[in-house]
Amino acid sequence: MSTYQTVLLDIKDTAAYVTFNRPEKRNCMSPTLHAEMCKVLDEIAAARCKVIVITGAGDAFCAGMDLEQCFLEPFDKPELMAQINHDAFGWFTRLKNNSAVTIGKVNGWCFGGGMALAGILDIVIAAEESTWGLSEINFGIFPGGGTTWAYANNIPSRKKALYYALTGETFTGKQALEMGYATNAVPLVGLDAEADRVVKMLSRLGRVVLGKTKEVYEKVKGMDFEAAIDYEMAKMWELSRETNDDWVRTALVSFKKREFKPGLQSYELTKDV
């Protein structure tokens, strides 16, 4: 694995652990971090990881964009600004569309672009004590670069969503769970254990079926029921072909022998695909 200035990468078996490593800046995303995340995702793709866990060093998950380095300093340098945006939105989009299951481990401060990042991840486990906020209004802009999309799609209540965007008031990880922004919230002391528990569950499952599950979910959200049936069945047979019908040849045969309970257990893959 490569060494980076602003990011720590650790790949263990089929799980990649990414840590933003700018604790002195509460892990704000700098141009260097954006460029390095593009390379990090290349490494993770080459390793064919099933799971990507993202967290931050120190007492912060990510306090958003580095305002000086990403906006103030390159403001009168259009080519530099374009490159920064290309890298930033490039790796954000790649992460959102990644076939691996993406998990955010929100250990502390989560602001602005950090909330955008949390908003595009598949699973977010937050420390109850973590502090979240949309502070853009405090310096005269609205949440941009996908952040408005993220909070609008993660906070179902229009009134709650607009309240936090309009006032800049902070909320806790426990409140993030109540609003639907987090999947689960636990005391900070138990955050690592809870994330490890989820990674262990996911790691037992097939890489292809995890990716297909995400893909089908995203596609059918905008379909009517009849179209969704057609699409889901087509993708089911696509999955079968790509995994040599493992769900029938292994899982259903094992179920027939009463070797596992599908409501409570997963079967052991013949071949991890």
Rosetta silent file (secondary structure, phi, psi, omega in degrees, C-alpha in Angstrom):
SEQUENCE: MSTYQTVLLDIKDTAAYVTFNRPEKRNCMSPTLHAEMCKVLDEIAAARCKVIVITGAGDAFCAGMDLEQCFLEPFDKPELMAQINHDAFGWFTRLKNNSAVTIGKVNGWCFGGGMALAGILDIVIAAEESTWGLSEINFGIFPGGGTTWAYANNIPSRKKALYYALTGETFTGKQALEMGYATNAVPLVGLDAEADRVVKMLSRLGRVVLGKTKEVYEKVKGMDFEAAIDYEMAKMWELSRETNDDWVRTALVSFKKREFKPGLQSYELTKDV
SCORE:     score description
SCORE:     0.000 S_00000001
   1 L     0.000  147.488 -179.535    0.000    0.000    0.000 S_00000001
   2 L   -78.033  160.643  175.226    1.106    3.543   -0.723 S_00000001
   3 L  -103.834  135.230 -176.902    1.891    6.178    1.881 S_00000001
   4 L  -122.570  158.802 -179.685   -0.125    9.405    1.810 S_00000001
   5 L   -77.715  -37.530 -169.338    0.222   12.820    3.458 S_00000001
   6 L  -118.510   -2.987 -175.507   -3.393   13.320    4.539 S_00000001
   7 E  -136.120  139.329  171.348   -4.951    9.857    4.496 S_00000001
   8 E  -104.616  132.157  179.080   -4.170    6.561    6.196 S_00000001
   9 E  -123.736  128.264  177.430   -5.113    3.413    4.272 S_00000001
  10 E  -134.800  118.042  178.805   -5.172   -0.062    5.788 S_00000001
  11 E  -106.460  118.431  179.646   -6.523   -3.029    3.824 S_00000001
  12 E  -119.599  113.709 -177.645   -7.304   -6.107    5.900 S_00000001
  13 L    55.973 -111.837 -177.398   -8.585   -9.114    3.964 S_00000001
  14 L  -108.150   12.559 -179.537  -11.602   -7.733    2.056 S_00000001
  15 E  -116.414  134.823  176.852  -12.105   -4.535    4.087 S_00000001
  16 E  -107.460  130.765 -179.971  -10.411   -1.186    3.455 S_00000001
  17 E  -112.607  117.427 -177.442  -10.036    1.247    6.351 S_00000001
  18 E  -113.047  126.500  178.692   -9.578    4.897    5.360 S_00000001
  19 E  -123.435  119.027  172.265   -8.727    7.524    7.975 S_00000001
  20 E   -66.269  128.581 -170.625   -8.590   11.229    7.203 S_00000001
  21 L  -121.271   58.217  172.534   -5.384   12.294    8.914 S_00000001
  22 L  -127.525   58.370 -173.685   -5.498   16.060    9.409 S_00000001
  23 H   -59.587  -28.892  179.305   -6.488   16.153   13.095 S_00000001
  24 H   -66.930  -19.940  177.356   -5.013   19.638   13.533 S_00000001
  25 H  -113.824   21.624 -176.882   -7.633   20.862   11.017 S_00000001
  26 L    52.454   35.436  175.794  -10.405   18.562   12.266 S_00000001
  27 L    59.466   32.384  172.118   -9.821   16.515    9.107 S_00000001
  28 L   -59.365  147.598 -177.045  -11.011   19.211    6.732 S_00000001
  29 E   -86.367  115.359  179.989  -10.661   18.125    3.108 S_00000001
  30 L   -98.070  168.858  174.089   -7.753   19.890    1.395 S_00000001
  31 H   -55.854  -38.229  178.371   -6.752   19.790   -2.291 S_00000001
  32 H   -64.032  -43.305  179.286   -4.071   17.269   -1.343 S_00000001
  33 H   -62.072  -43.028  178.823   -6.606   15.067    0.420 S_00000001
  34 H   -59.555  -45.601 -179.935   -8.909   15.165   -2.611 S_00000001
  35 H   -64.269  -39.831 -179.031   -6.069   14.147   -4.939 S_00000001
  36 H   -70.874  -33.249  178.365   -4.951   11.410   -2.570 S_00000001
  37 H   -65.158  -30.943  175.659   -8.464   10.014   -2.186 S_00000001
  38 H   -61.658  -41.573  179.706   -8.579    9.463   -5.954 S_00000001
  39 H   -72.962  -37.361  177.421   -5.462    7.278   -5.604 S_00000001
  40 H   -58.868  -45.120  179.914   -6.787    5.578   -2.469 S_00000001
  41 H   -65.779  -30.892  174.086   -9.908    4.467   -4.330 S_00000001
  42 H   -62.333  -45.222  179.519   -7.702    3.099   -7.117 S_00000001
  43 H   -63.391  -41.559 -178.965   -5.867    0.942   -4.557 S_00000001
  44 H   -66.097  -39.576  178.292   -9.111   -0.238   -2.990 S_00000001
  45 H   -64.326  -41.450 -179.867  -10.548   -1.171   -6.393 S_00000001
  46 H   -64.671  -30.089  179.901   -7.410   -3.131   -7.269 S_00000001
  47 L   -83.630   -4.799  178.146   -7.738   -5.044   -3.980 S_00000001
  48 L    53.813   48.779 -178.523  -11.387   -5.950   -4.802 S_00000001
  49 L   -72.283  147.319  175.797  -12.568   -4.953   -1.331 S_00000001
  50 L   -88.056  -30.487 -171.933  -16.098   -5.709   -0.191 S_00000001
  51 E  -134.196  140.593  173.828  -16.236   -2.988    2.455 S_00000001
  52 E  -124.270  121.212  178.147  -14.804    0.523    2.814 S_00000001
  53 E  -109.000  127.143 -179.852  -14.779    2.116    6.276 S_00000001
  54 E  -118.769  131.904  176.465  -14.102    5.849    6.511 S_00000001
  55 E  -147.006 -173.417 -179.738  -13.352    7.742    9.716 S_00000001
  56 E  -127.914  151.447  177.098  -11.211   10.602   10.982 S_00000001
  57 L   -76.233  150.575  176.822   -8.153   10.876   13.201 S_00000001
  58 L    74.635 -139.922 -173.521   -8.477   12.556   16.576 S_00000001
  59 L  -101.860   20.226 -178.457  -11.767   14.062   17.709 S_00000001
  60 E  -136.114  144.729  168.208  -13.268   14.737   14.267 S_00000001
  61 E   -79.929  -66.376  174.645  -14.787   12.763   11.411 S_00000001
  62 E  -166.341  122.732 -178.158  -14.549   15.614    8.915 S_00000001
  63 L   -90.556   21.904  175.303  -15.288   19.298    9.488 S_00000001
  64 L   100.893 -157.517  179.434  -15.938   19.943    5.786 S_00000001
  65 E   -80.341  147.872  171.704  -13.786   21.555    3.127 S_00000001
  66 L   -72.878  102.077 -171.141  -10.585   23.428    3.983 S_00000001
  67 H   -60.624  -37.543 -178.839  -12.033   26.863    3.214 S_00000001
  68 H   -71.287  -49.356 -174.219   -8.684   28.577    2.740 S_00000001
  69 H   -76.770  -30.513 -176.493   -7.016   25.956    0.552 S_00000001
  70 H   -92.129  -21.338 -174.913  -10.075   24.931   -1.479 S_00000001
  71 H  -127.577  -55.200 -173.497  -11.707   28.348   -2.007 S_00000001
  72 H   -66.642  -53.187 -175.888   -9.823   31.425   -0.817 S_00000001
  73 L   -65.583  -42.376 -178.547   -6.321   30.679   -2.121 S_00000001
  74 L   -91.310    8.921 -171.700   -7.275   29.325   -5.595 S_00000001
  75 L   -57.647  -39.700 -179.587  -10.188   31.762   -6.124 S_00000001
  76 L   -97.351   18.840  177.466   -8.316   33.835   -8.737 S_00000001
  77 L  -125.575   82.538 -172.072   -6.669   30.773  -10.313 S_00000001
  78 H   -55.381  -39.231 -178.301   -9.407   29.196  -12.450 S_00000001
  79 H   -67.339  -40.268  177.901   -7.328   26.235  -13.635 S_00000001
  80 H   -66.437  -44.008  177.984   -6.307   25.321  -10.097 S_00000001
  81 H   -59.576  -41.422  179.628   -9.871   25.708   -8.844 S_00000001
  82 H   -63.252  -39.786  179.520  -11.097   23.460  -11.666 S_00000001
  83 H   -66.552  -41.886  178.201   -8.554   20.767  -10.754 S_00000001
  84 H   -60.363  -46.336  179.794   -9.539   20.867   -7.093 S_00000001
  85 H   -65.343  -37.845  179.101  -13.213   20.514   -7.991 S_00000001
  86 H   -60.603  -45.853 -179.846  -12.433   17.748  -10.474 S_00000001
  87 H   -67.442  -46.369 -176.299  -10.647   15.725   -7.813 S_00000001
  88 H   -62.232  -54.440 -177.045  -13.180   16.436   -5.064 S_00000001
  89 H   -72.808  -23.367  177.541  -16.337   15.682   -7.005 S_00000001
  90 H   -66.577  -49.543 -177.538  -14.592   12.854   -8.818 S_00000001
  91 H   -76.202  -29.774  174.204  -13.819   10.785   -5.745 S_00000001
  92 H   -60.186  -46.693 -179.024  -17.130   11.673   -4.094 S_00000001
  93 H   -65.338  -41.944  178.121  -18.981   10.342   -7.143 S_00000001
  94 H   -61.637  -39.282 -179.702  -16.810    7.232   -7.322 S_00000001
  95 H   -67.967  -43.203  179.782  -17.464    6.538   -3.656 S_00000001
  96 H   -61.420  -36.872 -176.971  -21.219    6.998   -3.999 S_00000001
  97 L   -95.557    9.626 -175.220  -21.331    4.613   -6.965 S_00000001
  98 L   -67.653  141.929  178.537  -18.836    2.137   -5.527 S_00000001
  99 L   -74.830  -21.700  175.555  -19.807   -1.538   -5.602 S_00000001
 100 L   -72.331  153.972  175.086  -18.237   -2.028   -2.162 S_00000001
 101 E   -77.219  126.351 -176.672  -20.363   -1.334    0.901 S_00000001
 102 E  -104.417  132.276 -176.071  -19.311    2.041    2.296 S_00000001
 103 E  -126.364  129.901  173.102  -19.434    2.720    6.029 S_00000001
 104 E  -100.042  129.104  175.804  -18.893    6.007    7.832 S_00000001
 105 E  -109.257   92.282 -172.495  -17.603    5.826   11.390 S_00000001
 106 E   -85.840  100.328 -172.980  -18.473    9.312   12.645 S_00000001
 107 L   -93.363  -14.500 -177.640  -16.343    9.735   15.735 S_00000001
 108 L  -166.053 -134.208 -175.489  -16.628   13.498   16.226 S_00000001
 109 E   -53.955  130.532  178.817  -17.092   16.772   14.340 S_00000001
 110 E  -139.733   99.549 -174.109  -19.091   16.315   11.122 S_00000001
 111 E  -127.799  151.664  170.074  -19.761   19.580    9.279 S_00000001
 112 L    47.681 -112.804  179.620  -20.610   20.763    5.751 S_00000001
 113 H   -60.554  -26.048  173.660  -18.697   18.590    3.306 S_00000001
 114 H   -65.475  -37.829  175.588  -18.349   16.016    6.073 S_00000001
 115 H   -69.978  -33.104  174.930  -22.141   15.804    6.147 S_00000001
 116 H   -62.922  -44.120  178.705  -22.112   15.473    2.365 S_00000001
 117 H   -61.677  -49.080  178.374  -19.707   12.562    2.716 S_00000001
 118 H   -59.086  -32.732 -176.851  -21.817   10.918    5.420 S_00000001
 119 H   -71.226  -22.466 -179.219  -24.856   11.488    3.219 S_00000001
 120 H   -99.164   -5.915  179.787  -23.544    9.429    0.293 S_00000001
 121 L   -77.777  156.753 -177.518  -22.300    6.470    2.350 S_00000001
 122 L   -75.719  -40.246 -176.715  -24.373    3.285    2.608 S_00000001
 123 E  -134.171  135.890  176.608  -24.131    2.892    6.374 S_00000001
 124 E  -128.189  120.069  175.272  -23.255    5.494    9.007 S_00000001
 125 E  -108.905  118.490 -172.540  -22.421    4.544   12.574 S_00000001
 126 E  -113.959  144.447  168.176  -22.155    7.651   14.711 S_00000001
 127 E   -70.194  133.448 -179.857  -20.890    8.352   18.179 S_00000001
 128 L   -56.901  -30.280 -177.198  -23.829    9.692   20.161 S_00000001
 129 L   -84.081   -7.516 -177.390  -21.586   12.538   21.321 S_00000001
 130 L   -62.396  152.019 -177.444  -20.515   13.568   17.805 S_00000001
 131 E  -113.726  126.363 -177.128  -21.410   17.084   16.658 S_00000001
 132 E  -116.606  152.608  176.225  -23.006   17.679   13.236 S_00000001
 133 E  -174.805  153.768  173.432  -23.843   20.908   11.440 S_00000001
 134 L  -110.144   90.145 -171.142  -24.453   22.818    8.217 S_00000001
 135 L   -90.813    1.472 -174.671  -22.454   25.939    8.949 S_00000001
 136 H   -56.711  -37.126 -178.315  -22.389   27.403    5.431 S_00000001
 137 H   -59.457  -26.408 -176.966  -25.128   29.917    6.243 S_00000001
 138 H   -71.078  -19.235  174.057  -22.798   31.431    8.865 S_00000001
 139 H  -121.407   27.339  163.802  -20.441   32.750    6.187 S_00000001
 140 L    88.025   17.575  174.238  -23.054   33.745    3.659 S_00000001
 141 L  -131.994  173.893  174.217  -23.588   30.792    1.324 S_00000001
 142 L  -101.913  163.484  179.430  -25.819   27.745    1.150 S_00000001
 143 L   -63.573  119.872 -177.467  -24.535   24.140    1.341 S_00000001
 144 L  -121.200 -172.016  177.917  -23.130   23.339   -2.111 S_00000001
 145 L    62.432   32.265 -179.691  -21.079   20.697   -3.908 S_00000001
 146 L    96.147   -8.002 -177.265  -23.646   17.982   -3.225 S_00000001
 147 H   -70.367  -38.785  176.029  -24.207   18.921    0.417 S_00000001
 148 H   -63.738  -43.383  176.391  -27.738   20.204   -0.166 S_00000001
 149 H   -56.131  -44.205 -175.658  -28.521   17.004   -2.070 S_00000001
 150 H   -64.216  -49.757 -177.044  -27.118   14.985    0.832 S_00000001
 151 H   -71.752  -32.063  178.140  -29.067   16.621    3.639 S_00000001
 152 H   -67.250  -30.617 -178.519  -32.260   16.797    1.543 S_00000001
 153 H   -93.214   -6.802 -179.328  -32.027   13.069    0.832 S_00000001
 154 H  -113.176  -15.889  176.183  -31.061   12.025    4.335 S_00000001
 155 L  -112.942  101.366 -173.686  -33.410   14.122    6.490 S_00000001
 156 L   -60.553  -34.178 -177.655  -36.973   13.147    5.476 S_00000001
 157 L   -78.015  117.453  178.376  -38.642   16.051    7.253 S_00000001
 158 H   -57.369  -41.675 -175.902  -38.519   19.201    5.092 S_00000001
 159 H   -67.884  -40.398  177.207  -38.935   21.392    8.145 S_00000001
 160 H   -68.386  -43.250 -179.091  -36.079   19.776   10.075 S_00000001
 161 H   -58.660  -50.586 -178.920  -33.799   19.768    7.026 S_00000001
 162 H   -68.232  -31.935  179.069  -34.361   23.448    6.292 S_00000001
 163 H   -57.980  -48.922 -176.645  -34.147   24.374    9.965 S_00000001
 164 H   -72.651  -31.914  176.728  -30.563   23.148   10.258 S_00000001
 165 H   -72.023  -35.565 -176.256  -29.537   24.584    6.870 S_00000001
 166 H   -81.218  -30.728 -175.825  -31.094   27.979    7.618 S_00000001
 167 H  -100.552  -23.843 -174.311  -29.908   28.380   11.205 S_00000001
 168 L    73.268    7.722 -179.285  -26.565   26.566   11.206 S_00000001
 169 L   -66.292  142.637 -178.705  -27.527   25.080   14.572 S_00000001
 170 L   -86.156  163.917  173.721  -25.649   21.903   15.467 S_00000001
 171 E  -144.749  166.607 -173.453  -27.071   18.533   16.440 S_00000001
 172 E   -95.824  169.019  174.898  -25.669   15.343   17.953 S_00000001
 173 H   -61.158  -34.551  177.247  -25.039   11.887   16.574 S_00000001
 174 H   -64.158  -40.291  176.477  -27.994   10.673   18.606 S_00000001
 175 H   -69.601  -34.238  177.141  -30.190   13.252   16.870 S_00000001
 176 H   -60.003  -38.627  175.848  -28.683   12.272   13.505 S_00000001
 177 H   -64.376  -45.560 -178.970  -29.993    8.760   14.139 S_00000001
 178 H   -62.050  -32.942 -179.314  -33.438   10.062   15.057 S_00000001
 179 H   -85.538  -11.584 -179.951  -33.568   12.110   11.835 S_00000001
 180 L    97.207    3.466 -179.741  -32.393    9.256    9.639 S_00000001
 181 L   -78.503  -29.273  178.152  -28.943   10.630    8.794 S_00000001
 182 L  -111.170  148.874  176.475  -27.196    7.885   10.756 S_00000001
 183 L   -76.742  -40.408 -179.394  -27.883    4.156   10.625 S_00000001
 184 E  -151.630  154.845  176.280  -26.984    3.661   14.254 S_00000001
 185 E  -135.309  131.687 -179.329  -25.600    5.707   17.129 S_00000001
 186 E  -135.455  161.486  174.169  -23.623    4.330   20.043 S_00000001
 187 L   -57.318  146.849 -177.421  -21.500    5.861   22.796 S_00000001
 188 H   -51.972  -37.811 -177.472  -18.074    6.854   21.490 S_00000001
 189 H   -62.285  -23.975 -178.529  -16.421    4.194   23.641 S_00000001
 190 H  -105.355    8.432 -174.368  -18.314    1.505   21.710 S_00000001
 191 H   -64.636  -47.191 -178.969  -17.948    2.969   18.200 S_00000001
 192 H   -61.430  -42.609 -178.353  -15.055    0.763   17.048 S_00000001
 193 H   -64.084  -40.294  179.955  -16.725   -2.398   18.320 S_00000001
 194 H   -67.879  -41.737  177.743  -19.991   -1.617   16.547 S_00000001
 195 H   -63.478  -42.250  178.586  -18.226   -0.850   13.269 S_00000001
 196 H   -62.018  -37.781  179.119  -16.215   -4.078   13.561 S_00000001
 197 H   -61.995  -44.231 -179.202  -19.418   -6.039   14.153 S_00000001
 198 H   -68.521  -42.057  178.207  -20.981   -4.689   10.956 S_00000001
 199 H   -60.504  -41.310 -179.940  -17.812   -5.246    8.912 S_00000001
 200 H   -61.930  -41.957  177.386  -17.667   -8.851   10.132 S_00000001
 201 H   -60.920  -46.901 -176.453  -21.261   -9.472    8.993 S_00000001
 202 H   -68.589  -34.153 -175.356  -20.639   -7.989    5.566 S_00000001
 203 H   -67.585  -19.864  177.811  -17.324   -9.766    5.075 S_00000001
 204 L   -77.429  -14.924 -173.089  -19.032  -13.162    5.155 S_00000001
 205 L   -96.924  164.341 -176.980  -21.134  -12.258    2.120 S_00000001
 206 L   -73.363  141.639  179.810  -20.294  -12.300   -1.573 S_00000001
 207 H   -61.737  -42.356 -176.803  -18.701   -9.250   -3.184 S_00000001
 208 H   -68.435  -44.031 -177.609  -20.943   -9.453   -6.266 S_00000001
 209 H   -67.525  -33.203  175.810  -24.216   -9.847   -4.374 S_00000001
 210 H   -63.409  -45.728  179.721  -23.367   -6.903   -2.108 S_00000001
 211 H   -64.236  -41.949  179.763  -22.720   -4.714   -5.138 S_00000001
 212 H   -65.410  -37.436  179.096  -25.864   -5.863   -6.942 S_00000001
 213 H   -59.647  -43.991  177.177  -27.983   -5.208   -3.860 S_00000001
 214 H   -64.104  -46.294 -176.972  -26.809   -1.591   -3.824 S_00000001
 215 H   -60.523  -46.082 -178.510  -27.241   -1.187   -7.575 S_00000001
 216 H   -65.911  -41.144  178.118  -30.796   -2.530   -7.631 S_00000001
 217 H   -57.091  -48.575 -177.541  -31.836   -0.388   -4.667 S_00000001
 218 H   -63.157  -38.069 -176.645  -30.622    2.805   -6.343 S_00000001
 219 H   -72.648  -43.717 -171.132  -32.305    1.987   -9.656 S_00000001
 220 H   -78.290  -13.480  179.503  -35.737    0.899   -8.458 S_00000001
 221 L   -55.792  -34.677 -177.251  -36.309    3.907   -6.188 S_00000001
 222 L   -98.471    9.724 -177.655  -37.459    5.904   -9.198 S_00000001
 223 L  -101.914  157.278  168.759  -39.451    3.142  -10.915 S_00000001
 224 L   -80.259  171.014 -169.574  -43.079    2.159  -10.707 S_00000001
 225 H   -61.903  -45.719 -176.661  -43.830   -1.294   -9.300 S_00000001
 226 H   -63.925  -43.269  178.178  -44.245   -3.176  -12.583 S_00000001
 227 H   -64.277  -36.740  179.380  -41.014   -1.799  -14.058 S_00000001
 228 H   -63.987  -39.748  178.038  -39.209   -2.615  -10.811 S_00000001
 229 H   -58.874  -48.981 -179.340  -40.319   -6.248  -11.017 S_00000001
 230 H   -59.969  -45.755 -177.272  -38.906   -6.585  -14.539 S_00000001
 231 H   -65.648  -45.456 -177.891  -35.636   -4.885  -13.594 S_00000001
 232 H   -62.046  -41.290 -179.424  -35.189   -6.855  -10.368 S_00000001
 233 H   -69.155  -37.280  177.523  -35.749  -10.205  -12.082 S_00000001
 234 H   -63.064  -43.235  179.906  -33.351   -9.326  -14.898 S_00000001
 235 H   -70.002  -29.534  176.896  -30.664   -8.367  -12.377 S_00000001
 236 H   -62.094  -45.623 -179.532  -31.394  -11.541  -10.387 S_00000001
 237 H   -72.869  -29.044  173.043  -30.553  -13.719  -13.368 S_00000001
 238 H   -63.488  -45.577  176.696  -27.539  -11.540  -14.120 S_00000001
 239 H   -58.901  -44.707 -179.464  -26.332  -12.157  -10.570 S_00000001
 240 H   -58.174  -44.915 -179.008  -26.933  -15.878  -10.977 S_00000001
 241 H   -62.880  -43.151 -175.680  -24.850  -15.983  -14.137 S_00000001
 242 H   -72.065  -20.232 -178.120  -21.967  -14.029  -12.601 S_00000001
 243 L  -114.256   17.314  178.699  -21.846  -16.248   -9.493 S_00000001
 244 L    56.696   39.960  177.037  -22.401  -19.619  -11.199 S_00000001
 245 L    55.058   36.615 -174.804  -25.875  -19.900   -9.649 S_00000001
 246 H   -61.434  -31.754 -178.611  -24.299  -20.136   -6.188 S_00000001
 247 H   -65.989  -29.078  176.354  -27.516  -19.143   -4.448 S_00000001
 248 H   -88.045  -51.420 -172.806  -29.208  -22.267   -5.845 S_00000001
 249 H   -66.080  -31.485 -178.842  -26.265  -24.692   -6.014 S_00000001
 250 H  -109.501  -57.174 -171.741  -24.980  -23.904   -2.519 S_00000001
 251 H   -65.790  -52.318 -176.772  -27.478  -21.880   -0.496 S_00000001
 252 H   -70.485  -32.899  174.858  -30.746  -23.603   -1.398 S_00000001
 253 H   -64.288  -41.682  177.564  -29.156  -27.054   -1.347 S_00000001
 254 H   -65.245  -38.860  178.722  -27.791  -26.279    2.132 S_00000001
 255 H   -64.024  -41.808  179.390  -31.195  -24.984    3.210 S_00000001
 256 H   -59.078  -34.322  178.656  -32.871  -28.171    1.972 S_00000001
 257 L   -83.599    1.415 -178.344  -30.500  -30.127    4.208 S_00000001
 258 L    58.742   39.729 -179.797  -31.400  -27.753    7.065 S_00000001
 259 L   -88.217  -14.990  174.510  -27.737  -26.784    7.427 S_00000001
 260 L  -155.222  160.000 -179.930  -28.513  -23.103    7.984 S_00000001
 261 L  -108.608  106.021 -173.157  -31.430  -20.796    8.763 S_00000001
 262 L   -62.467  -21.611  177.476  -31.617  -18.048    6.103 S_00000001
 263 L   -75.175  -18.054 -174.025  -33.580  -15.725    8.368 S_00000001
 264 L  -126.378  -18.517 -174.152  -30.792  -15.773   10.920 S_00000001
 265 L  -133.715  161.061  169.789  -27.649  -17.001    9.198 S_00000001
 266 L  -109.377  150.368  178.825  -25.728  -16.687    5.925 S_00000001
 267 L   -82.375  162.420  177.761  -24.374  -19.708    4.118 S_00000001
 268 L   -84.061  127.090 -177.788  -20.688  -20.256    3.471 S_00000001
 269 L   -65.880  138.660  170.819  -19.754  -19.351   -0.082 S_00000001
 270 L   -63.229  -43.549  178.942  -18.392  -22.072   -2.340 S_00000001
 271 L  -143.768  129.642 -178.532  -16.234  -19.378   -3.914 S_00000001
 272 L   -76.147  104.006 -179.723  -16.042  -15.801   -2.735 S_00000001
 273 L  -107.660    0.000    0.000  -17.167  -13.845   -5.776 S_00000001
